[in-house]
Amino acid sequence: MAQTTAIVDALKKALKEHGLTYQQVAEALDLSEASVKRLFAERQFSLKRLDQICAVMGLEISDLVRGLEPEPRINQLAVEQERQLVSDISLLLVAICTLNRWTFQQMLEHYTLSETEVIQRLATLDRMGLIELLPGNRIKPLITHDFHWQKNGPIQDFFESHVQTDFFNCRFNRPGELRLFLNGMLSPRSNEVMQQKLRRLALDFRHCHQEDLSLPLDQRFGMSLMMAIRPWEVSVFQQYRKSGDNKLYPGHGITRPIR
């Protein structure tokens, strides 16, 4: 019973994090709001019903169970800490390496930083609470499985100004590369369905990353996945718009791709 309670509590927390109300869940499941409230109050969920509610958020039951496991202590750095990372590229480099479970020796083998420089930066990350620097320069990351950067914070700003141009400076025609650009006209409901699928894909990517952290470094490769969807029109088309016309038409675009 204790585990059932914990799972239901995790489900309620996930709904809150996704900004979903009981009414919205009821509409998605074709139930009354009273029925949904009763399910949560009585904590009586069939696996099928539990899976349906998770699907509304783009989650799976395993995501809830995983959230019940004891986790390290941080899932996000403070804005000032992120600012500290981007102010020193070598510190940011070492931070990214530690998040990807690189060892001290592997950093020395692949980058030009000296032992002293790497140790100094690891000590800084230790003080920030991102890692614990253990004897023998062993590294213990202190992050949750869903660690993420601040929304619109220094790391994202760094990405906007430095990484995006470099990332898309590619023809995406070599092994391991893929770029898709899709264009069409969707209803708000279909747009939301696509957003749920993109969130699910993001979780799948994160889970693959977590599972592969146990592999040797030579069997893992740096991969980046860009996903986006929004109402959008090529700016050069806008000059032909009639005054007050805000609709997006075929050929003007509504989606930006999974790249």
Secondary structure as GFF3:
##gff-version 3
##sequence-region A 1 259
A	DSSP	alpha_helix	2	17	.	.	.	ID=ss1
A	DSSP	alpha_helix	22	29	.	.	.	ID=ss2
A	DSSP	alpha_helix	33	42	.	.	.	ID=ss3
A	DSSP	alpha_helix	47	56	.	.	.	ID=ss4
A	DSSP	alpha_helix	61	67	.	.	.	ID=ss5
A	DSSP	alpha_helix	79	86	.	.	.	ID=ss6
A	DSSP	alpha_helix	89	99	.	.	.	ID=ss7
A	DSSP	alpha_helix	104	110	.	.	.	ID=ss8
A	DSSP	alpha_helix	115	128	.	.	.	ID=ss9
A	DSSP	beta_strand	131	134	.	.	.	ID=ss10
A	DSSP	three_ten_helix	135	137	.	.	.	ID=ss11
A	DSSP	beta_strand	138	141	.	.	.	ID=ss12
A	DSSP	alpha_helix	154	158	.	.	.	ID=ss13
A	DSSP	pi_helix	159	163	.	.	.	ID=ss14
A	DSSP	alpha_helix	164	167	.	.	.	ID=ss15
A	DSSP	alpha_helix	188	212	.	.	.	ID=ss16
A	DSSP	three_ten_helix	217	219	.	.	.	ID=ss17
A	DSSP	three_ten_helix	235	240	.	.	.	ID=ss18
###
